[in-house]
Amino acid sequence: MSSSMPAESHSDPRVVKVLYVWTEGDSQTGEGGETAKVTAPGWLLSEADTDPTGFEQRLISFKEKVIEAFAALWGQMPRASFDFELEREDA
């Protein structure tokens, strides 16, 4: 999966810094896509030392809620990836 959103590099993959949200737009109509950068809230940043399964579920839930919110704002379903997910894709 390729994206047009850049990843900000950081050294600890357990620490979540940013969730990128975007739509692709429509090349047939010339409509551009939307983009947003959501800074991770403090409770996500501090969860790196908890149970890995619980942390992963929190990330999934957070991402789903952000996607739903931006879908309502933009009128179309966006894509979203955390910074560490984009770094893995680029590796």
C-alpha positions in Angstrom: 0.0 0.0 0.0 1.5 3.3 -1.0 0.5 6.6 0.3 1.1 10.2 -0.5 1.5 11.1 3.1 5.1 11.4 4.4 6.2 9.6 7.5 8.1 11.4 10.2 10.9 9.1 11.4 11.5 8.3 15.0 13.6 5.8 16.8 11.2 3.9 19.0 8.5 2.0 17.1 6.5 1.5 20.2 5.9 5.2 20.5 3.0 6.6 18.4 3.4 10.2 17.4 1.2 10.8 14.4 -1.8 9.3 12.6 -2.0 10.4 8.9 -5.5 10.6 7.3 -6.1 11.1 3.6 -8.4 10.6 0.7 -7.2 9.9 -2.9 -9.4 12.4 -4.6 -10.9 11.8 -8.0 -8.7 12.2 -11.1 -11.7 11.9 -13.5 -13.3 15.0 -12.0 -10.1 16.8 -11.0 -11.1 16.8 -7.4 -8.1 16.7 -5.1 -7.8 14.6 -2.0 -7.9 15.7 1.5 -5.1 15.3 4.1 -4.8 15.6 7.8 -2.1 14.9 10.4 -3.5 13.9 13.8 -1.0 14.2 16.7 -1.3 11.3 19.0 -2.8 12.2 22.4 -0.7 11.7 25.5 -2.4 8.5 26.6 -1.3 6.9 23.4 2.2 8.1 23.8 2.4 6.8 27.4 1.0 3.3 26.6 4.2 1.9 25.2 5.1 0.2 28.4 1.7 -1.6 28.9 0.5 -5.0 27.7 1.3 -5.2 23.9 -2.1 -6.7 23.0 -4.0 -4.1 24.9 -1.9 -1.3 23.3 -2.6 -2.7 19.8 -6.3 -2.8 20.5 -6.2 0.8 21.7 -4.4 1.9 18.5 -7.0 0.0 16.3 -9.9 1.6 18.2 -8.3 5.1 18.0 -7.7 4.8 14.3 -11.2 3.6 13.6 -12.7 6.5 15.5 -10.5 9.0 13.7 -11.5 7.5 10.3 -15.2 7.7 11.2 -14.8 11.4 12.2 -13.0 12.4 9.0 -15.4 10.4 6.9 -18.2 12.5 8.4 -16.3 15.7 7.7 -15.1 14.9 4.2 -18.1 12.9 3.0 -16.0 10.0 1.9 -14.1 7.2 3.6 -10.5 8.2 4.2 -7.4 6.0 4.6 -5.3 6.3 7.7 -1.9 5.0 8.8 0.2 5.6 11.9 3.7 7.0 11.4 5.3 3.6 12.3 3.1 1.8 9.7 4.3 4.1 6.9 7.9 3.7 8.0 7.5 -0.1 7.7 6.1 0.3 4.1 9.0 2.5 3.1 11.6 0.1 4.5 
